[in-house]
Amino acid sequence: MKLFYSPGVCSLASHIVLRRSQLPFELVKANIRTGKMEDGSDYNKINPKGYVPALLLDDGELLTEGAVILQYLSDLAPQHQLFPPAGTRERYRAQAMLNFIATEIHKGYSPLFNPAMPEAAKTIIRTNLGKRFDLLSETLARQNFLLGEQFTAPDAYLFTTLRWSEGCAVPLQNWPTLIAYRERVAALPFVQGALQVEGLAK
């Protein structure tokens, strides 16, 4: 498999899950601003959507959309319990958490990366994100990870998005539970491995 990624963006979650799964894979860096890969080739010919992550399977099929890739990779390595089994109620709870992170957290941050977005609008966006952080804090005050006491794929996704906070002027000081959670996830060896490879380790 090949994972197309850009350092620090949402593809980091897929990178983390790949390392945790211990599946064989190759990383290919893509610059989503220029649409070029390191060898100068056109990333848009690989993924016409133009963004990452994208996962090229060994049979040539391309999977896109981070939340889907996370579930696919988790199912390839069920022994690591990164996602509950299909057909269980726990699976649907996990899917609900992934969708919440994708639509309310990830997409909540997106306008803050736009320099043309008016500051008044960004203030509203930050307030809305704070309400979502309140909900996550309540969950993580009861347990170490989003689905319980074990790291799962949704944790890779939430951790990735929480790393954007300071750069988007959404500091987490008001949510010490989220700070502790982010540090807890960052300390995991496979997370450290992904951060180091992407040049993000502190």
N, C-alpha and C positions, 0 to 999 in steps of 0.2 A: 504494500500500500504506500501511497505517497500523500502526505499532508501538505497542502499549500497554505502558508501562513505568513503573517506579518508580525514582527515583534510587538508584544504587549497588547495587541487588540484582541477581539473576541476569540480568535483562533487559539489563543493560549489555553483555553479550556479544553479543547480537543487534544492539544499537545500534552497536557497534564494527564488526561485520561488514557492516552496512548501509552505513556510511560508507566502509569499504574497498571495497565492491562498486561504489560510485558509482551505485547504483540510486536512482530517485526514491522518496521516502517521506515520510510525515508522522508526527511523534511526538505521542502523546497520553498525558499523565501520568495515572496511576491511583493512588489511595491504597489500598494493599491492606489496610491496617488498618481503614479506614472503609468500603471498598467503593465510594467515590465518586470521580468524575473531577472535573477542575477546574471544569467547568461545573455541578457538583452532580448530574449524572446518575448512575445506578446502573451501576457497572462490571460487576456480576454479571449484568446483562442482556446484556452483550456476551460475557462469558466466565463461565459458571456455575461454573467451577472456582475463580474468585475470585483467582487469582494471575497473575503476569506471568512471562515475556512472552506476549503474544498478538499474532498478526500477521493483520490483516484484509486479505485479498486484494482486488484490484480487482473480481473477480466476486462478492464477498460472502461467500466461504468464509473461515472462521476457522481458522488453524493455531495450535496450542498445543504446549507442551513445548519448552523451549529447545534441546535437542540436535537435535530435528527441524527447528526453524526455522533453525538454523545451517546444516544440510545443504541445506535448500531454498534459502536465500539464496545459498549458495555455488554451487549448480548453476545459478542464474539468471545468474551472472557468471563463467563458467568461465575467462575470460581472466585473472582475478586469481589463479587456482590456490589458492583457499581450501580446497578439499577435492578429494581425488583422484577421477578419473572412476569412474563406476559400473562394476562388473564386474572391477575390478582388485584385486589383492591389497593394494595400498596403501590402497584404499578401506576394506577391512575392518580394516586396522591403525588407520586414522584413526577408524573407528567404535568400535573397542575403546577407543581413547584417550578419545573423547567419553563413552562409557559409564562408564569408570573415573572421570572427573572428576565425572560426574553422580551416581554411586552412592557412590563412596568419598570424594570431596572435598566436593562440594556438600552432599550429605546427611549427610556426617560433621560438617560445621559446624552443621547445623540445630538439634540439641538445645542447642547453646551459646547460641542466641538466646532460649531459654526460661528466664525468670527462676525458674520453679518447679522446674527441674531441680536435683537435689541436687548439691552441689559435689563429692562423692565420685564421682558418675557423670560429671561434667564432666572430672574428672582422667583417668578411663579413656578418655573420648572424645578428649581431647587427646593421650594417649599413642598411640592408634590412628591419629590423624591424622599424628602424627610419623612413624610407620612408612610411611605413604603418601608423605609428603614425602621420606623417604629414597629411595624408588624414583624419584620424579620428579627428585630431585637427581642421581641416577646418569645418567639420560637427558640432563639439561641440562648435565652436565659434559662430555658428548661433542659437543654441538651447541647452536646458539643458540636453536632453537625445538623444539617437541615433535616435529614430524615431519621435522626436518632443519634446513636453513639459511634457510628462508623462513617468514614468519608465515602461519599458517593458522587456520581457525575454532576448532580446539581451543585455540589460544593465547588467543583472546579469552575463552573460558570459564575456563581456568585462571587467567588474569590477574584476572578478575573475582572469583573465589573467594579468591585470595591477598590481595586488598585487605581482606578481612574479618579477617585474622589478628590484628592488634593489638587490634581491638575485641572479639575473642573470647578475649583472653588466650592466644593461640597465637603468640607472637612468633617471627619467622623467624631470629633470631640464630644458631641452630644449623644453619641451612641457607643459608649465604652465596650458594650457587649460585642459590637461589630468589630471594634479594634482588636479585641482579644481573639475573636474568631479569625480575623484575617491573619493575625500572627500565628495562630495555631495551625492553620492550613499552610501558610508559607513555610513552616518548619518541617513539613513532611518531606522525606528524602526525594520522592518522585516529583514533588512540586519544585523543590530546590533544583533538581536536574533540569526541568523545563526552563526555569528562570535563568539559569546559568547559560544554557544553550542560546537563549534569545537575548542574552546580554542585559538582563533585568535584575540579576542578583545584586543585593547590597553588601 
